[in-house]
Amino acid sequence: MAKNDKLPTEAYKGVRDFYPEEQAFLNYFIDTCRGVCERAGYVEYHASVLEPAELYKAKGAENEEMINEQTYTFVDRGGREVTLRPEMTPTAARMVAAKRREMGFPLRLYSIPNVFRYERPQRGRLREHWQLNVDLFGSKSLYADAEIIGVAYGIMKAFGAADSDFVIKVNDRAHLNAVAGSAGLDEERRAKFFALLDRKEKMPQEEFDSGLAELNLDLSTLAADAAPEHIKKMISEFAAANITNLVYDPSVVRGFNYYTGMVFEVFDTHPENNRALFGGGRYDNLTALFDDEPLPGVGFGMGDVTVRDFLAVRNLLPRYVPPTQVYVAVTGPELAAAAQAFAGELRQKGLNAAVDFGEKKLGEQIKTADKHKIPFVIVVGPDELASGRFTVKELATGDEKIFERGQLAEFFLNLER
């Protein structure tokens, strides 16, 4: 770099900088997910962003594209091959396998980490995002599957979604495997079958039907009324609870081969964002990489990027509210210490207050408060300090109110934010 050249200010391609308003949304995403999960009895865990590369390579050919093309993998200074986690499920399986003798089952876990994949950035998909992971280990019950779907449904409702805003499409990988087996599909043709199902919504019906015909598959096995009995039972029980946007869809397969039973995807119904938002399913031997004792599991992952898109097209994004409630301006730098003491009194009573140091004129200080979207300003000057009476100015309206020094905190704490 030449002596006078400056470094660029842009973030690395495919990742985001989180300025206060963006960070506020991420906090909202995390807090909303955390609240729903913990009310359902799930407990939080976390792990390092770094994992041995062998954790992903050991999963076999199904992960070959991700390993070779999408992971951030490097050799550290000790000669170890390391990967920035592209997903959280292998980490969860590793952690559960490490302490399974100490854990009680069924085990309910959730985590909201950042994950990394080197892929082409596009709408709803970046190279780094935050992802809620919800997993229930140790049960093969149909009601464990239903509970996981119920948590997914509850999170959508917590974000303000109406039932008409999304549909939960459910299928079963074991059923699809049985269909493929009955048709005599070998491994290669079975992979083509699953890929065809996965692309069904992105192709004309004629092309889909033609693809099935080439595989000599009976269309009736994929009819809406051909759902496995346990899927029908689940849908019926959700409907009895007035949740009617759970439907059987034989085209839902999910990408990873570790799914062994129920699979589901949550779809946005908005015409401007008509796409899968997130999904998951049952995986009954994910800890097989670490020990020989099968451990059933079911879960899902949901990213912050697709949720933000879902909320944006419906004007459901939360309004940004800065954490600072009042800005304390001063008439001159000689009053900075007095202003700090004044703000300290407000903070002790539970108020969030920022203080200017008086290095700019009063008008500029007020503009600073407005740029930070701080709603109120209090000016501290000699007259205010002498009288003990302070004017509170609301920047959005220009309204002003005068309070005794001891009344200020009560006024702010009684405001609705």
C-alpha positions in Angstrom: 0.0 0.0 0.0 1.4 3.4 -1.0 2.2 5.9 1.8 -0.8 8.1 1.1 -3.3 5.4 0.3 -6.1 4.8 2.8 -7.7 1.5 3.6 -11.3 1.0 2.3 -14.2 1.4 4.7 -16.4 -1.3 3.2 -16.9 -4.6 5.1 -15.7 -7.9 3.7 -18.0 -9.0 0.9 -21.0 -11.0 2.1 -20.9 -9.9 5.8 -22.4 -6.9 7.6 -21.3 -4.1 9.8 -23.8 -3.7 12.7 -24.2 0.0 13.5 -26.6 0.7 16.4 -29.8 0.3 14.5 -28.7 -2.9 12.8 -27.4 -4.2 16.2 -30.8 -3.3 17.7 -32.5 -5.6 15.2 -30.1 -8.4 15.9 -30.7 -8.0 19.6 -34.4 -8.1 18.9 -34.0 -11.3 16.9 -31.9 -13.0 19.6 -34.1 -11.8 22.5 -37.3 -12.9 20.7 -35.9 -16.4 19.9 -34.5 -16.8 23.4 -37.8 -15.9 25.0 -39.8 -18.5 23.0 -37.2 -21.3 23.5 -36.8 -20.8 27.2 -40.6 -20.7 27.7 -40.7 -24.1 26.1 -38.0 -25.5 28.4 -34.9 -25.2 26.2 -31.6 -24.1 27.6 -28.8 -22.2 25.9 -25.4 -23.5 25.0 -22.5 -22.1 23.0 -19.1 -23.1 21.6 -16.1 -21.6 19.8 -16.5 -20.5 16.2 -13.5 -22.7 15.4 -13.8 -26.4 14.9 -11.4 -29.1 13.6 -12.0 -29.4 9.9 -12.3 -33.2 10.3 -15.7 -32.6 12.1 -17.2 -31.7 8.7 -15.1 -33.9 6.5 -16.1 -37.0 8.5 -19.8 -36.5 7.5 -19.0 -37.9 4.1 -19.9 -37.3 0.5 -23.1 -35.4 1.3 -21.0 -32.6 2.6 -18.5 -32.6 -0.2 -19.7 -29.4 -1.9 -19.8 -27.5 1.4 -16.4 -28.8 2.5 -14.6 -28.0 -0.8 -16.4 -24.8 -1.9 -18.2 -23.2 1.0 -16.2 -23.5 4.2 -13.6 -21.1 5.5 -10.8 -23.6 6.3 -7.2 -22.8 7.1 -4.1 -24.3 8.7 -3.2 -22.7 12.0 0.3 -22.0 13.3 0.4 -25.4 14.9 -0.3 -27.2 11.6 -3.9 -28.0 12.5 -6.6 -27.7 9.9 -9.4 -25.5 11.3 -12.8 -24.4 10.0 -15.0 -21.5 10.8 -18.3 -23.3 11.7 -20.7 -23.4 8.7 -23.5 -24.8 10.8 -24.1 -25.6 14.5 -25.6 -29.1 14.4 -22.2 -31.0 14.2 -21.0 -29.0 17.2 -24.1 -29.8 19.2 -23.7 -33.5 18.4 -20.1 -33.4 19.5 -20.9 -31.6 22.7 -23.8 -34.0 23.6 -21.7 -37.1 22.8 -18.9 -35.8 25.0 -21.2 -35.6 28.1 -24.1 -37.8 27.3 -23.6 -39.8 30.5 -24.0 -36.7 32.6 -27.1 -35.3 30.8 -30.8 -36.0 31.3 -32.9 -37.0 28.3 -35.0 -35.8 26.6 -32.5 -32.9 26.4 -33.7 -29.5 25.1 -30.9 -27.2 23.8 -30.8 -24.0 21.8 -28.0 -21.7 20.6 -27.9 -18.5 18.5 -24.3 -18.4 17.0 -22.9 -16.7 13.9 -22.0 -19.2 11.2 -19.9 -18.8 8.0 -20.2 -20.1 4.5 -18.3 -19.0 1.4 -21.1 -18.7 -1.2 -22.4 -16.1 -3.5 -24.2 -13.4 -1.5 -27.8 -12.9 -2.6 -31.2 -12.0 -1.1 -31.7 -14.0 2.1 -28.2 -15.5 2.0 -24.9 -14.0 3.1 -21.5 -15.4 4.0 -22.1 -14.8 7.7 -25.3 -14.7 9.6 -26.7 -15.4 13.0 -28.8 -18.6 13.3 -31.1 -19.9 15.9 -30.6 -23.7 16.4 -33.2 -25.6 18.4 -32.6 -29.3 19.1 -34.3 -32.0 21.2 -32.2 -35.1 21.9 -33.2 -38.5 23.3 -36.7 -39.0 22.1 -38.3 -40.8 19.1 -41.8 -39.7 20.0 -44.1 -38.2 17.4 -44.7 -35.5 20.0 -41.1 -34.5 20.1 -41.4 -33.8 16.3 -44.6 -31.9 17.0 -42.9 -29.9 19.8 -40.1 -28.8 17.6 -42.6 -27.6 14.9 -44.6 -25.9 17.7 -41.5 -24.0 18.8 -41.0 -22.9 15.2 -44.6 -21.8 15.0 -44.3 -20.0 18.3 -41.3 -18.0 17.1 -43.1 -16.9 14.0 -46.0 -15.7 16.1 -43.7 -13.9 18.5 -42.3 -11.9 15.6 -45.9 -10.7 14.9 -46.7 -13.1 12.0 -50.4 -14.0 11.3 -51.1 -17.6 10.4 -51.8 -16.5 6.8 -48.3 -15.0 6.5 -46.6 -18.4 6.5 -47.2 -22.1 5.9 -45.3 -25.0 7.5 -44.8 -27.8 5.0 -44.1 -31.2 6.4 -42.9 -34.5 4.9 -41.0 -37.6 6.0 -37.7 -38.8 4.6 -38.3 -42.4 5.7 -41.5 -42.3 3.6 -39.6 -41.0 0.6 -36.9 -43.6 1.0 -39.7 -46.3 1.1 -41.1 -44.8 -2.2 -37.7 -44.9 -3.8 -37.1 -48.4 -2.5 -40.4 -49.7 -3.9 -39.5 -48.2 -7.3 -36.1 -50.0 -7.2 -34.1 -46.8 -7.4 -30.3 -47.3 -6.9 -28.3 -44.7 -5.0 -27.7 -42.5 -8.0 -31.3 -42.4 -9.2 -32.5 -41.9 -5.6 -30.3 -38.8 -5.4 -31.9 -37.6 -8.7 -35.4 -38.2 -7.2 -34.6 -36.2 -4.1 -33.1 -33.4 -6.1 -36.1 -33.3 -8.4 -38.4 -33.0 -5.3 -36.2 -30.3 -3.9 -36.6 -28.2 -7.1 -40.3 -28.8 -7.6 -41.4 -25.3 -6.7 -38.9 -23.8 -9.1 -39.9 -25.7 -12.3 -43.1 -26.1 -14.4 -45.3 -29.0 -13.4 -44.8 -30.6 -16.8 -41.1 -30.8 -16.2 -41.5 -32.2 -12.8 -43.9 -34.9 -14.0 -41.5 -35.7 -16.8 -38.7 -36.2 -14.3 -40.8 -38.6 -12.2 -41.7 -40.5 -15.4 -38.1 -40.9 -16.3 -37.5 -42.6 -12.9 -40.6 -44.8 -13.4 -42.2 -43.4 -10.2 -46.0 -43.6 -9.6 -47.3 -40.1 -9.1 -50.0 -41.4 -6.7 -47.3 -42.0 -4.1 -46.7 -38.3 -3.9 -50.4 -37.2 -3.8 -51.6 -34.9 -1.1 -53.7 -37.7 0.4 -50.8 -40.1 0.4 -49.1 -38.7 3.5 -47.8 -41.2 6.1 -50.3 -41.8 8.9 -48.1 -40.2 11.6 -47.9 -37.0 9.5 -51.6 -37.0 9.1 -52.0 -37.4 12.8 -49.7 -34.5 13.5 -51.5 -32.2 11.1 -54.8 -33.2 12.6 -53.7 -32.5 16.2 -52.3 -29.1 15.2 -55.6 -28.3 13.5 -57.5 -29.3 16.6 -55.4 -26.6 18.4 -56.6 -24.1 15.7 -53.2 -24.1 13.9 -54.3 -24.8 10.3 -51.2 -23.7 8.4 -49.4 -27.0 8.8 -49.7 -29.0 5.6 -48.2 -32.2 4.0 -45.9 -31.5 1.1 -44.1 -34.4 -0.5 -41.6 -32.1 -2.2 -39.9 -31.1 1.1 -36.8 -33.1 1.4 -34.2 -30.8 3.1 -30.6 -30.9 1.9 -28.7 -33.1 4.3 -28.8 -36.9 4.2 -28.6 -37.1 8.0 -32.4 -36.5 8.1 -34.1 -39.9 8.9 -37.7 -39.0 9.5 -40.0 -36.0 9.7 -38.7 -32.9 7.8 -40.3 -29.5 7.5 -39.9 -26.0 6.0 -41.5 -22.8 6.9 -42.5 -20.8 3.8 -43.3 -17.1 3.4 -46.7 -16.6 1.6 -46.0 -12.9 0.7 -45.7 -12.5 -3.2 -42.6 -10.3 -2.8 -40.8 -12.9 -0.7 -42.4 -16.2 -1.6 -39.6 -18.6 -0.4 -38.5 -21.0 2.3 -37.5 -19.2 5.4 -36.1 -22.0 7.5 -36.6 -25.7 8.3 -35.4 -28.8 10.0 -36.3 -32.3 10.9 -35.5 -35.6 12.6 -32.0 -37.1 12.7 -31.7 -40.3 14.7 -28.0 -41.0 14.7 -26.1 -37.7 14.4 -23.8 -38.7 17.3 -22.6 -41.8 15.4 -19.4 -40.0 14.5 -18.4 -40.0 18.1 -19.8 -43.2 19.6 -21.7 -46.3 18.8 -24.8 -45.7 20.8 -27.6 -44.2 18.7 -29.1 -41.0 20.0 -32.3 -39.7 18.4 -32.7 -36.1 17.7 -35.0 -33.5 16.1 -34.4 -29.8 15.5 -34.3 -26.8 13.2 -32.1 -23.8 12.3 -33.4 -20.3 11.5 -31.3 -17.4 10.2 -31.6 -13.7 11.0 -31.4 -12.6 7.4 -34.5 -14.5 6.1 -36.4 -13.4 9.2 -35.6 -9.8 8.6 -36.7 -10.1 4.9 -40.0 -11.7 6.1 -40.6 -8.8 8.5 -39.5 -6.1 6.1 -42.1 -6.9 3.4 -44.8 -6.7 6.0 -43.7 -3.6 7.8 -43.1 -5.6 10.9 -39.6 -4.5 11.6 -39.4 -3.0 15.1 -38.9 0.8 15.4 -35.4 1.7 16.5 -35.4 3.0 20.1 -32.0 4.1 21.3 -31.0 2.9 24.8 -30.1 6.5 25.8 -33.2 8.3 27.0 -31.8 11.8 27.6 -28.9 13.9 26.4 -27.4 16.4 28.9 -26.1 19.5 27.2 -24.0 22.1 28.9 -23.6 25.9 28.3 -19.9 25.7 28.5 -17.0 23.3 29.1 -16.5 24.6 32.7 -19.8 22.9 33.6 -18.9 19.4 32.3 -18.1 18.1 35.8 -21.4 19.5 37.2 -23.3 17.9 34.2 -21.6 14.5 34.9 -22.7 14.7 38.6 -26.2 15.7 37.4 -26.4 12.7 35.0 -25.0 10.5 37.7 -28.1 11.2 39.9 -30.4 10.2 37.0 -28.4 7.0 36.3 -28.6 6.0 40.0 -32.4 6.2 39.6 -32.4 3.9 36.6 -32.2 6.4 33.7 -29.9 6.1 30.7 -28.2 9.5 30.2 -25.3 10.7 28.0 -23.4 13.9 28.7 -21.9 16.4 26.3 -18.5 18.0 27.3 -19.4 21.5 26.1 -16.8 21.6 23.3 -19.4 22.8 20.8 -22.1 25.4 20.9 -25.4 24.5 22.5 -27.2 24.2 19.1 -24.6 21.8 17.9 -25.0 19.7 21.0 -28.7 19.4 20.4 -28.0 18.4 16.8 -25.7 15.7 18.1 -28.6 14.3 20.3 -30.9 14.3 17.3 -28.4 12.4 15.1 -28.2 9.7 17.8 -32.1 9.8 17.9 -32.0 10.5 21.6 -35.5 11.8 22.3 -34.9 14.3 25.1 -32.4 17.0 25.9 -31.8 18.8 29.3 -29.5 21.8 29.3 -27.3 22.3 32.4 -26.2 25.9 32.9 -25.5 28.3 35.8 -29.1 29.4 36.1 -30.4 25.8 36.2 -27.9 24.7 38.7 -28.6 27.7 41.0 -32.4 27.3 40.8 -32.6 23.5 40.8 -35.1 23.8 37.9 -34.4 22.1 34.6 -36.1 22.3 31.2 -36.8 19.0 29.4 -37.0 19.4 25.6 -38.6 16.7 23.5 -36.8 16.9 20.1 -39.5 15.3 18.0 -42.2 17.9 19.0 -40.2 20.8 20.4 -42.3 20.6 23.5 -40.6 21.8 26.7 -41.5 21.1 30.4 -39.8 22.4 33.5 -39.2 20.1 36.5 -37.5 20.3 39.9 -34.3 18.4 40.0 -35.7 15.7 42.2 -38.7 15.2 39.8 -36.8 14.5 36.6 -36.1 10.8 37.0 -39.7 10.0 37.9 -40.9 11.9 34.7 -38.6 9.8 32.4 -39.2 6.5 34.1 -43.0 6.9 33.7 -42.7 7.4 30.0 -43.7 4.6 27.6 -40.8 3.8 25.3 
